[in-house]
Amino acid sequence: MTANGFQRLKGNTVTPAEFKRWRKWMGLSQKEAASALGLKRRVVQYYEKGERDGEAVNVPRSVYLACYALAAGVTSYCGPTEEEALALQEVRAKEKKERKARDKAQKRRERAELAAVEADLAARGETGTTGSTNSIEPTPAISTPKASEEASAQKAG
């Protein structure tokens, strides 16, 4: 048995046997476990059995985390203190700044790499990444009556 009363945790689920083993490891009756977890005794029974009225019942992650906290000796939690909250904000701000700097540097590297590839292709008289030579013909303008009139007016003016 580990420090939290569970031998293993697959993903975010606890098996009925593991839940019951935790309760017994903690030395709690079903009624005491229910009270400590803020549940009804019948719900603890459902979790230990793994079913209710023939349908599967899973132990929610919130209940698993509460079991873990109780095993660690936590009986009440009101969130972080003001100092902890400020420290967390500072850490997150620093991480965000570092992430932006990394992203900016990555974009700079990508632009430099692209410029080098384009320069190499231009030096060889090629375009694109296929290695074909520059043989793209310009697309002729689509002629509309209005466009023809405007072109004639520009030539005359």
N, C-alpha and C positions, 0 to 999 in steps of 0.2 A: 504494500500500500504506500502511495506517495504522500507527500506532505498535505495535499488537499483532499485525500481520501479516494481519489480516482487513480486507477492503474494506467489508463490510457484515455485519450480523447480523440475520437475520429471526427475531424472537421469541427463542427460546433454542436455535436449531439452527444448525449449520454444515454447509454442503454438502461433499461429498467433495472437490470442486475447491478449496474454501477451506481445508480441512484440509491438503491437499497443498501448497497455496501457502504456508501458514503454516510447514510443515516446511522447505520450501526457503528461505523468507525467513530462517528461523532458521539456515540452513546445516547442517541435521542430516540424517543418513542415516535410513532407516527404523529401523534398529537403535538409533541414538542417540536418536531421538524416542521410541521405545518405552521405552528405559531411563529417559529423563527423565520420562516420564509414568507409569512403573510398569506398563507394558503389555508384552505379547509382540509381537514384530515382526509376526507374522501378523495381530494385531488392528489394528495401524497400517495394514497392507495392506487389510484389510476396510474400514476407515474411508475410506481414499483411493479405493477402488473403489466404495464405497457399497452393497456387497452381499456376501453370503456364501452360497454354494451356491444362487444364484438368488433369495435372499430379501433384501429391503432391510435395510441396517444403517445406523443413525443414530449420529452422534457424540453421546455423552451430554453433558449440560450440565456435569457434573463434569470431563469431559475438556476441553471448551471452556474452562472457567475455569482449568484447570491450564495450558493453552496460553497463555492470556492472562497468567497469573502468570509463566510462564517468559519470555515476551516482555518483561515488565516488569522482569525481572532477579531475581525471587523464586525462590530455590532451596530454601528451607526455611521452614516456618511452624509455630509451636507455639502459636498463639492469641495473644490480647492479653496484654500485661503486666498486673500487678496494678493499676498506676496507670490504664491504659487501661480495664480492666474496671470499676474504681470510677467513673471518669469516665462511662462508658457507663451504669452503674446510676443515677448522679445525673441524667443527661440523661433517661433513661426515666422516672424518678420525677417529674421536673419536667413532662415531657410529660403524664404521667398526671394530675397535679394540675391542669394547665391544661385538659385535656380534661374532667375532672369539673366544673371551674368553668364552662366553656362549656356543658356539658349542663345544669347547674343553672340558669344564666341563661336558657337556651332554654326550659326547663320553666316558669320564672317568667314569661317573656314569653307563652308559650302559655296559662298559667292566667289572666293578666291579660286577654289577648285574648278568651278564652272568657267571662270574667266580664263584659267590656264588651258582648259580643254578647248574653249572657243578659239583662243589664240593659236593653239596647235593646229586645229582644223583649218583656220584661216590661212596659216602658213603653208599648209598642204593643199590649199584650194578646195577644201571639202566643207560640207555643212552637215549638221545633225550628227547623230551618233551612229549612223549606218555606214559611214565611210563613202557615201556617194558624192560625186562631184556636184558642184553648184550648177544645176541645169534646170532650175525652176523658172518657168516662164511667167512673166507677170500676167495676171488675169485682166483681160480687156474690160473697160468700164461698160456697164450695162447702159445701153442707149435708150433713153425715154424721150418723148417729144419735148418735154420741158428742158431736159439736159441738152438736147440738140440746139434748142433756141438759145440757151445760155452760152453754149460754146460758140455759136455763130456771133452772138452779141459781143463776146470777148474778143474774137478775131477782128471784128469790124471796129471796135472801140479802141 
